[in-house]
Amino acid sequence: MMNSFVQYLDQFNVLSPNHAKIYDEYTSSADAYRLSIQTRIEQFLLSIFKDAPRSIIMTGNAGDGKTRLCRTVYESLTGQPLQQWPESGMMEISFNQGTLIIVKDLSELTEAVIYENLTQLQNEIRGDHARNIYYLIAANEGKLTKFLSQNSSLQDLSGLVKDRFMDHTKNDQNLYLVNLQDVTSSIYAARIMEEWNREENWADCDTCRKSANCVIRLNHRRMSQESVRERLAEQYRLLDCLGVHVTMREILIHMSYVLTGGLTCDQVLNADYKAIEKQAKRVYYNNFYGAELPDGGSIEQGAVQYFRELDPGRLSVSSIDDYLLNGDISGEGEIVDKHARLFDEEIDLLFGYYRKQIEMYRSQDANRDSGKIVELMPGFRRKYFFESDEGDVGNRRKLVPYLHFHTFTESLINRQKQSAIRKELIHGLNHAFSKKLIDRAESQLFAVNENLLIHESFSTSQTVLNVEPERSDIDYKPSKLFITVNHGPKLEVKLPVFEYLLRLASGGLYVTLKQEVDILLGTFRNDLINRSELDEFMLQVLAMDSNKGVYKRHDINI
């Protein structure tokens, strides 16, 4: 039995000859499956041209969905499916509110055509769109800004575009710029997983003679569980908080591979026992991190390149490793039951063979037979990470390489948590600025140099912790904090900075994550110092308190 949906997923496999379907230009309304993920930007664009038309510029990376959004707007306004994009890459259509000129990709046009259309766009904006002619332009940010900066006659438009890149609230009723790199990747990943794991897509698998030996079907059954999908989406959320943007195309390619491992129904149906053993390794929790991909594989250039750095299989936590190897002989009924559910007899554990390997490892010479277990442990840890019982959440979180990730995400949505964490961030900043262990009783933020001279002290009320605001035009979750000191210098706090400061606050080393945050924190400290004024009659310094073994503030009268 062949599942046509698995064939559809193969169109997102970059190693497959069918992979051209991942590009909107090669999609057709006649395709059996069409991606139907609802996005806020799509709804926003349609409402704009229906209720309050204006010119729109969409920017983003290749794969962010700009072409698909142009198609959606065209089909909605005309009521007709778009069979093929014209060679020119441009279309002019009439709609209830006037005329819309759609530019599928500004980079594909000649310099002369780009100049002509951007000049017309500038003129329409200057005239408040009195002629009811509007533009929808999809553009690469670099190409757009470079072209505008090189043509002095377009300086008005250049200024408008620059303002909107710097601050999306500068958008108005004449020109709206949407940067699709601002979209929160984890939102799309969660929706794609839910959409692709709907049971109607997998009905054909129920009557397949090889269903018990099919790792693709196993991947679907596991990913149809909400708890597993949430944990997979949580890994994308981790990328959000690190400031990593994953395009829609990269998510589609990645999620397709997570489900199928690059396999097709033909390969499963024709597999002998040796092939089944190899296919068993293409389980979703290995696929997610590209564990079975050869180094340098094409898919590695997308989402996998980021997730490999977050792979829980690479982290050895003694309590978790001990549970994986010995949980079934712990003697505690609840632990034994959990272990039995985790080490089931499905294809990903070779129908119980891997559990027997653990038993052999325990009963024989561990030093002699440890090689096989060492090879299997990364997969066991990944399985535990996604499938462990909810009661093990504290242990499971130890497999996230950022210790304070969950504190960070909680701080993004909980004002009470923000208030509590602000003190820790101030303490961490004092450590980072001075490179000394500061007394925890010191609650102020010090603008201090590495010579321990305090240029100014700021109270907690002067040190404000804020979350970036929500967006109504795109799918967006706030993913960073801001520390603003005395209405002046502002520090952008993404997860690496947050992690670094909280580790310092709890006595961590300065070297961990130093390269990622050093320049940012150094600039912030210098801004604070430059805006400060030293008291000409009294100096404040940090000096060692020999009784406590920490540094405290001391006043020196001059």
N, C-alpha and C positions, 0 to 999 in steps of 0.2 A: 504494500500500500504506500503510495507516494502522497506526501502532504504538500499541496501547492503553496502553502504559506512558508514552508521551509525553503522552497524554490524562490519565493519572493525575498526572503532574508538573504539568500545567496547573492542577490543583486547588490547587496551592500558589502560583499566580501571583495576587498581590493585585489585579492589574488585570483578572483574568478573572472573569466572573460565577459561576464554579464554585468560587471560592476559599473558600467556607464550610467545605469539607472539612478545612481546616487546624485547625478547632476540634473537639475530641474529641466534643462534644455532637452533632455532625452526622456522625460516623462510624458505620458499621454493620458487623456481622459478615458481611453479604452483599457488601461491597465487594470488587471483583476483586483489588485490592492493599491490603494493610495493612502499615503500618510494623512491621518485626520487629527493630528494633535492641535488642539486649540491654543492659540497664543494671544496674549494681551495686545501685543503690537499689531497683530492682524485685526483684532476688533477695533483698536484705536484708529488705524488707518481708514477702515471702512466707515467708521462714524464721522471722521473728519470730512471725507468727500461727500458724505450724505448730508451732514448738518452744517458744517462750517468750513468749506473748502479753503485750502491755502496750499502753497508750494511746500513740498516735502523733499528733504535730502536724507537718504539712508546710507550710512557708512558701516563698515565692519570688515572682518576678514573673509577670505574666500571660504564659503561653507556656512556662513552665518544665516543664510536663507533670504538674502536680498532679492534674488531672482524669483524665488517662490512667492514672496510677498507681492512683487510686481504682477505676477500671474494671478494671484488671488484678487487683487484690486481690479485688474482687467476683467476677469470673469464675473466679478460681482457687479461692476458698473454696466457691462454690456449684456449680461445674462447669457453669454455664449462661452463654451469651452475654448480655450486657446490651444489649437492643434500644434502650432509651431511658431517660434519666434521669427520675425522677418530678419533678413540678412543684415539690415541696417542696425538692428538692435534697438530700434525706436518705434513707437506707435503713438498715433494721435487719435483719441476717441472723444466722442461727444457724450456728455451725461447731463443729468437734470440741471446741474449748477453751472455748466459751461463746457469748456474744452480742457482735456487733460492730456499732456504729453508725457509718456512713460519712456524713460531711458533705462534699459535693462542693466547696462554696465557702462559707465562713463569711460572706463579704461579702454573699451573696445572701439571707441570712436576716434576718428582722425583729429589732429590738433585743431584744424579749421572748424570742424563740426562741433567740437567741444566749446571752442570760443564763441561760436554763433549762438549756441543754446544757453551758455552761461550768461552771455550778454543779454539775451532775451529775458532770461530769468531775472536778472538784475533790474531790467526795465519794468517788468511786471510788478516786482516788489516796490520799486519807486512809485509806481502809479497805483499802489494799493489794489492791484489785480482788478482795475476798473474794467478791463476787457474780458474778465472771467476766463482767462487763460492761466492754467496752473501746471506745475511740473511735479512729477514724481521721479526722482533721480536716485539710482543706486550707484554708489561710488566707493572706490578705495580711498581711505582717508589721505594717504600719502600723495596719491595722484591728484586728488582734488585740491589739497592745500598748496601743493607745489605749483600747480597750474595757475591758481588764483594769485599767488605771490609773484609770479613771473609776468603778470599782465596788469600794468598799472591802471588800465581803464576799468578793471574789475575790483578796484580797491574797496568799494562800498560793500560788495558781496563778500569779499574776503574778510572784512571786519565783522560782518554779521555771522559768518561761518565760524570764525575764531572765537567769538563770544559764546556761541552755543556749544562748542567743544569744551570750553573752560567751565561752563555752567549751564546745565540743561534748563534751568528756570528762565533763561534769557529768551527761550522760544516764545513766539508771539503769533498773532493772527495772520501774519503775512508769510513768515518762513519758519518752518519747524524742522530741526535737525535731530535725527534719531541715530545714535551710535549703538549698533547692535552688540558691540563688545561689552556694553554695560549690562546685558542680559545675564541673569543668574543661571548658570549652566545646570545646577542641580534640579531646578524646577522642570526643565525639559527632560532631563534624564529620568526623573520619576514618572512623568507622563508617558514617555515612550515605553518604559518597562510595563506600565499598567496596560497600555494599549496593546502591545504585542503579546501579552500573556493572557488576553481574553480567551476564554475556553473555546469559543466558536472557531478560533484560528487553529485549534489543535484537535478538533473532533476526529479528523482522519486518523490520528495516531491510535485511537482507542481500538481499532480493529486490525492494527498492523501486527503481523506475526513476530516481528522483532522488537516489539515495544519494550520488553523487559531488558533487552540488550542495547537499548538506544539511549546514549548519553544526551542527545538533543532533547528527547522527551523528559528525561530526568531533570535537565536544566529548567525546562518549562515548569515542571511540577514544583520544583523548589522555588523558582522565582514568582510563581503564582501565589506564594505565601506572602502576605503583607509585611510580616516582620523581616523577611529576607530582603524584600525590595527596599524597605526603609533603611536597612543597613548598607545596601549597595548605594542608595541615593546619598546616604551620610558621607560616603567616600567622595562623592562629587561635591558635597557641601564643604568638605575639607579643602578641596581645590578652590572653591569660591573664597573661602576665608584666607587662603594663601595669595589671593589676587590672580589666580590662573583662570583664564577664560578658555572654555572648550566650545568649539563651534557646533552648531546643530549637526552638520555633516559628520564631524568627528564622533559625536555621541551616537549617531545612527550606525556608523561603521563599528564602533566599539560594542554597542549593545547587541548588534547582530552577531558579532564574534563571541560575545559572552554566552549567548543562547546556543549557537551552533558549533562553536569551536572551529569554524571553517569547513564543517562536514556537511554532506548532503544525504538525502534519503538513500540514494544509490549506494553510497559508501557504507552506510549502516546495513542495508539489506544484503550486501555482498561480502560482509566482513566475516572472516574465519576467526578462530579463537585468538590468534596472535594479533590480528587487527583490532579485535574487541578490546584487548588489553591496552593497546595504544590509544584507542578512542576513549577509554575510560578516563584518561588523564585530561581529556578536554571538558572536564566538568566546569561549571560556571565559575566557581571560586578560584580556579586556576586561570581560566580564560580572562577574568577581570583584570588580572595583573600581568597577562601575557606570559605566564610561566612556561608554556609549551611553545612559545614562538621562538624561532631562531633569532639570534642577535642580528639587528639590522633589517628585520622584516619590514615590509611596507606599512603594515598596520601600526608598527611601533612608533611611527612618526606622529600619530595622533594622540588620543587620550592615554594610551598605554604608557607612553614615555613619562607621563606624570605619575601614574599609579604605581609604576615599578618602584618609585622612591617611597611609597607609602605601604608597601607589601607587608602585611602582618606575618606572613610566613617567614620573614627574615629576622623577626624579633623573638628571641628566646627568653621567656619568662618562666622561672623555675616552677612556680605553682601550677601554671598551665601545662607545661611539658610533663610534670609529674602526673597531673590528672589524665592527660591523654594516654600516657603509658601505663598507668596503674589504677585508674578510676574504677575499673571493674572488680578490683580486689581490695577496695578500700574498707569493705566491711560495713559501710553506711548505706542503707537501703536506697535512700534518695539519690545519692551520688552514683550508685551502681545503675539505677534505672536511667538516669540522665546519660551516663556513658553508653548504655546499651542502645538508647535512641540515637545517639550521635554516631556510634559505630554500627550502623545497620548493615544489611546485606544487599545493598543496592550496587549498581554497576560502578559507581565512583570509588567504592572500596573493594572492587572485584569480588562482589558477592560473599564477603566475609574473609577473603584471602588475606587482606591487610591486617585484620584483627588477629589472625593466626600468626602472622609475622611478629606481632607484638608479643604474643604468648611465647613464641620460640625465643625471642630476644630476652625475655625474663627468665626462661627456664634453662637456657644454655649459656655458654661463655659470652658475656656481653661484649667484651673487647674484640672477640673474633667475629661476631656477627652484627656488629653495630653499623656497618656500612649501609645496609638496606634500610634500617630504621632512620638513620641520619638523612637519607635520600627522601624518605616519606614524610618526615616531620613538618616541612614547610606546608605541604598540602593539608596535613592534619590541623595545623594551626589556622589556616585559612578557613577550613570547614568549621572549626570551633568558633571563629570570629563571626561567621554569618549565621550559624545554626545553633549555637549554644542557647541554653535555657535563659529566659528573661531574668531569672534570679541571679545569673552569673554576670550581670552587666558591669559590675565593678572590676572583675577580673578581665573581662573582654576588652575593656577600655585601655588596659595596659598594653594592648597590642597596637594602639595608635601611637605613632612616633612623636606626636605632640601631646605632652602630658596634660596641658591645660586647654585643649581644644573644646571640650564640652563646657568648661567654665566660660570660655570665650563666647560660644554660641548662646549660652544662657544670658550672658551680659548684654547681648544684642537685643534681647526681648524683655528683660526684666529690670525695671528701674531700681528696685531694691538691691538687686545683685550689683548693678552699676555703682551704687553708693558704697557698697562694701568693698568692691574690687578697686575703687579709686585709690584707697589708702595703700593697697599693695603696689599699684602702679607707681605712685609717688615714691614709695620706698625703693622700688626697683630703679627708678630714674636717678635717685640720689646715689645708689650704688654705681650705676652706669657712668654718671658724670664724674664722680670722684675716684672711682676704682678702689674704694675702701668699704669696709663693713661698717655701716652707719647704725647707730643706736635706734632700735625700733620705737623708742619713745619720741623720737623726732618726727613730728607729723607734717612739717612743712616741706615744700619743694624748694630745693636750693639751686640757684643758678651759680654753680661752683665749678671752678676749673680744676685741672689735675694737680695744681699746686695747693689745692684745698682752700683757696681764697673764695669766700662767699660774696658774690656781687650783689645778690638780693635774695630775700626769702619770700615765698608766696604761701599764703594760708590755703587750707583745703577749699575754702569758699572761693578763692581766686583761681583754683585749678579745676576747671569744669570738664566733665567727661560726657560726651554726647555720642549718639548714634546717627549715622547719615539717614536722611528722611526716606520714606517710601516713595515709590513712583507709580503714577497712574497710567503711563503710556506703554510701559514694557513690563515683562515678567521679571520682577526684581525683589530680592530679599536683601536687606541691609547686611553687609559682610565686613564692615570695618567700623571702628570707633575713632573718635577724635578727642584729643586732649588740647584744650585751649587755656592759655595762662593769661589771666588779667586782661582779657579781651584783645590779646595780642598774638604772640607766636602760637602756631597750631601744629600739632603732631598727628599725622595719620597713623593709626594703630591697626595694622592687619595682624593676622595670627602670628607671624614670626616675631614681630615686635612685642606683642602681648606675651608670648611664650618666653621670650628672652627676659623681659622685665619681671615676670612672676617667678621665673627660676632664680634670678638674682635676689629677689625679695625673700626667697626661702633658703638662701645660702648657696645657690648654685655657682658654677664657674663662669667667668667672663668669656671663655673661649667658645662655648656652645652657641651657635647661631650668630657669632660675632660678625662674620663676613656679610651676612644678610642684612644686619641692622646698623652696623657701625657708622656708616656715612649719614644715614637718616638721623640717628640720635645725636651725632656730632654737630650736624647742622642745627638741630633744634636747640641744643645747649648753647651754641654760639649766638643764635637769635636771642635767647633769653639774656645772655651776658651783654650783648650789644645794646639791648634796650634798658639795661639796668644802670643805676647810678650809685657809685660807692659813697658811703658816708665819710666826709673828710675828717670827722672827729672820732670815729669808731670803726674799727675793722672787725668783721666776723670771719672766723676761720673754723675749719674742722680739725679737731685735735684728739689724740688718743686719750681715752679714759682708761687708765691702767687698771682700775678696779674691775671694770666690766670687759675689757679687751675689745672695745668698739670705739668708733669715732663719734664725738659729740660736738655741737656748736659751742664755740667760745668767743666771747666779746673781748676785744683789745682796745682800750682807750688810748688815743694818740695825743 
